[in-house]
Every structure is written in C-alpha cells, then in structure tokens.
Amino acid sequence: MEDMKKGKNKKISVNIVTMVIVMLFFDWVFLNFCFQVRYQIVCFYLFNIQSKLNLNLGLKIKGNLI
C-alpha cells in the first residue's frame, strides 16, 4: 500500500516538474521574443537619436571650420 502511494506521488511530482519546465520554457521563448522586438525598437530609436546628434554635430563642426 505504501509503495503504491509513493509511486503515485512521484508521478505527480514528475508531472508538476514537467509542467513547470514547459511553462518556464514558453515564458523564456516569449520573453526572448518580446525582448528582441523591444530591443529592435530601442535600437531604432537610439539610431535615430544618434543620427540626429551626428547631423547636428557635423553641421556645427562644418560651421566652425568655414
């Protein structure tokens, strides 16, 4: 009787562990996807800001040189 209960508990814990691993895996994939998309947006904004700054700096330097 005890052995049967232990076996059942092991099976249930294995199921829970499997479920947690699957959930974590999906969370990780989802987070990675979101992070990549967010990172691309951030990079895009940073690139825009940087190009604007470079333009302004370039114009200032050109103005000083002339």
N, C-alpha and C positions, 0 to 999 in steps of 0.2 A: 504494500500500500504506500509506504513512504517513498520507495523508489519511483513509483508512478507519479507521485506528486512532484518530486524533484525533476523528473524528466519534463513534466508539463511546464514547470516554472522556467526551466532552461529554455524551452521552446519559445515561451512568451517573451523572455528577456532577449533572446536572439531576434525575434520579430521586432521588438522595440528598438534594439540597436540598429537593425537593418533600416527601419523606418527613419530613425534619426539621421543615419548616414545618407540616405536618399534625400531627406529634407535638406540637410546641410549641403549636399552636392548641388541640388537645384538652387538653393539660396546663393551658393558660390557662383554658379553659372549666371544667375540673374544679376547678382551684384557686379560680376565682371562685365557683363553686357552693359549695364547701366553706367558703370564706371568708365568704360571705354567711350560710350556715347557722350557722357558728361565731359570726359577728358578731351574729346574731339572738339566739343563746343568751347571749352575753356581755352584750348589751344587756338581755336579760330579767333576768339575774342582777343587773346594775348597777341596773336599775329597781327590783327587789325590795329590794335593799340600801338604795337611796336612799329609797324609800317608808318603809321601817322606820326609817331615820335621821330622816326628816322627822316621822314619827309620834312618835318619842322626843323630838325637839327641840320639836315642837308641845306635847307634854304637859308638858315641862319649862318652856317659856315660859308656858303656861297656869297651871302650878303656881306660878310666880314671880309672876304677875300677880295671882293670887287672894289 
